[in-house]
Amino acid sequence: MAVDGKWEIVINSPLGAQKASLDIATNGSALTGTQQAAQGSGPLENGKVDGNNVTWSAKITSPMPLTLDFTGTVDGDKLSGSVKAGSFGSFPFTGNRSA
């Protein structure tokens, strides 16, 4: 699938640019994998893929426990979209395939 692989993303949050690494795999319309970041690492949850559109959730622990909800679009080796951070609103993210 077009999204399978390793990605480096940057979330443009009010706390500045937050970097994360993704390792993504798809199986039909299901998206699975892991996210590693300074704010917390763990499995991707509720992942879905529909054509070039992807969605998933990831939990962070810093600066507070929070679930981030990602919605994005894959365009070749680029990934972009928005991430909803609970009551803090939504922020854009961009990324590139690293492997």
Protein Blocks (a to p, Z undefined) as FASTA:
>chain_A
ZZgccdddddddfkbpaddddddddehjaccdddddfkbgcddehiacehjaccdddddf
bfbdcddddddddehjaccddddehjnopcddddddfZZ
